[in-house]
């Protein structure tokens, strides 16, 4: 019995650490007095793990906790772990992924959306979206297999670097038809940070959509140049 209790305590501690480090929907990980904030959800998660449920089922359980038990808007992009390939299957209602006003989806990964409707395979963004090239400045690519919908308050960010001998590259977002869709509906602001020396007339592909942009444009643009452009 003591071995069983000791093992259960270890599992409890491990799940608590993961919830605080990788999930933390209300942002209490750094508050010492709130380290037990998610403990009431641990038995349900532990029970599902010992039944060897799929990653998708565990994801759906965490999503249900966020949106139904906590009453949050939810951020499916954050709920899914940061893997090289994120897959979301939604055959119910609503969007495949929703990034809330305070949410952020910035990575150089592939987001694959599967579902029965156009909405099921759509990443609906109210917050911040972008690729991440890391500290090297070489540029990153966020690939969305499905549709992308940028709402009026969304902020889509890109970095462009041209420092010869140091770093050269730019961020890109690709919206592909792989699982259907491939449409990007633009909205909100596009923010571009340029670092280095650039020749006038030089262009960079920042966003590509296989099935087009649905006759849409960004509501506003912001370009921040860190160094003076070349002649």
N, C-alpha and C positions, 0 to 999 in steps of 0.2 A: 504493500500500500504506500509506504514512504517513497519508494522509487517512482511510483505512478504520480504522486503529488509533486515530487521534485521535477519530473519531466514536464508536468503540466505547468509548473511555475516557469520553467525555462521557455516553453512555447509562449506563455503569456507575455514574458518579458521581450521575446524576439518580435512578436506581433506588435506590441506597443511601440518598439523602436521603429519598425517599418512604417507604421501608421503616422508617427510623428515626423519621420524623415522624408518619406516619399509621397504621402497623401496630404495630411494636415490641411483640410479645406478651410478652417477658420484661423489658421496662422498662429498656433500657440506653441510651436515646437521649442521656441527660445524662452518660454516663460516657465521658470522652475515650479511655480505653484500650480501649473496646469498640466503636468506630465501625465496625469491620470484622466485627462479630458475624454479620451476615446475608449477607456477601459470597458465601458458597458457594451461596446460593440465586439470586443474580443471573443467572448464565448461563441457568438454566432459565426464569426470568421473561422475560429478554430474548428468548430464542428463541420464547416464546409470543407476545410482543408483536409481533415482526416477522411472525409468521404471522397477525396480526390476529384473535386469538381474542376471544370476547365477554367482557364484564365478568363474567358469571356464571362462565365457565370460569376466568378469572383468580382470582375469589373462591374457587372450589372448590380451585384449586391452593394458594392461601395457607392455606386451611382444612386441607388435607391436610398441609401442612408443620407447622402448629401441633399437630395431633392425632396424627399418625403419626410424623413425623420428630423432633419435639421432645418428644412424649409429654405435651403439655399437655391440660388439660380443654377448653380452647378457649372463645372468646367470639365467636360469629358476629356479634353486634351491633357489636363493635369492628372486626372484620375488614372488614366492609362500610364503604365510605367514607361520610362524613357528607354525604349529599346531601339535597335537599328531599324525595325519595321513594326509599326503599330497598326493593328487590324481591328476594325470595329464593324460588327454585323448588327444591323438594326432592321427587323422586319415588322416593327410596330409603327407607332406614330412618331412624328417629330423628326428633327434633324439627326444625322449620324453623329455629329460632333458640334457642340455649341461652346464657344469661348465667350464668357461673360464680359461685361464692361471692365471689370478689374482683372480679367484673365489674360494670360499670355501664352501663346504657342509660338515659340521661337526655337527652331532646331534644324539640323541638317539630317533629316530622316525621311522615311516614306510612310505616309498616312494612307492606308487602304480602307476605303469605305464600301461595304457591301449592304444591299438592301433591296426592298421590293418597289420603292418609289423613288422619284427624283430627290425628295427631301431626305430619305434614308441615306443617300450617298452624297449628302452635302455637308460641308464644313461651314457652319454659320458663325461669323466672327463679329462680335460687338467690341472686343478689346484689341489686343495687339497681336499682329501676325508678322512673321519674318523668318528668314533663314539665318543660320549662324555659322560663320566661317572659323570660329575660334580665335585665339589670340594671335595666330599667324597672319591674319588678314588676307588669307588666300581665297576667301569667298566660300560660301556654303550653298547648298541646294535643298530646299524643302519641296518634296514631291507629294502632291495630293492626287490619289487615284480616285476620282469622283468629281464633284462640283465644289466650287468655292463661292461663297456669298459674303461680301464685305458690307456690313451695315453702315449707316450714316455716321456713326461715332467711331468706327474702326480706324486703327492706325497701322498701316503696313510699312514696315521699316526695311531698308536695304543699306548695306555698306559697300562702297566702291573704293578700292585701294590701288594706287599706282605709285609705289616708291621703289624705283629701280634698285636692284641689289638687296632689297629688304623684303618687300611683299607686293604682289600684284594679283588682283582678282576681284570678283564682285559677287554679291549674293544674288540668288535667283529663286523664284517660286514657279514650279511647273504643275499645271493642272491637266491631268491625263485622262484619256477615255478608257483606260484599262478595264475598269469595272462598270463602264457606262458613264454618261455625263461628259466631263471634260470642259464644262462651261465655267467661266469666271465672271461673276457679276460684281462690278466694281462699285465702291462707295467709300465714304470717309476720306481720310488723308493718306497720301503717300509721302513718306519721309526718307530722304536719301542723304547719307553722310558720305562725303567724298574726301579722301585723305591722300594727298600726294600732288603730283604735277600732271595736268591734263591738257591735251591739245584741243583747241576749239573744234567742234564738229565731230569729235569722237562720240560714239554711241555705245550703249550697253543694254543687252537684253536682261531685264529684271523680272518680268512676269510673262509666262507663256501659257496659253490655254488651247488645247487641241481643238475644241469646238467653238472657240471665239469668246468675245467679251460681252455678248448679249446687248450690244449697242449701248454700253455704259462707260462712264469715265469716273475718275476720282473727283470728289467734291473740292479738294484743295491739294496743293503740293507744297512741300518744304524741302529745300536743298541747302545743306550746310557744308561749305567747303572749308576744310581745315588749313589748306595751304593755297597760295595764289596759283591760278592756272597758268600754264605755259603760253608762250606767244603763238 
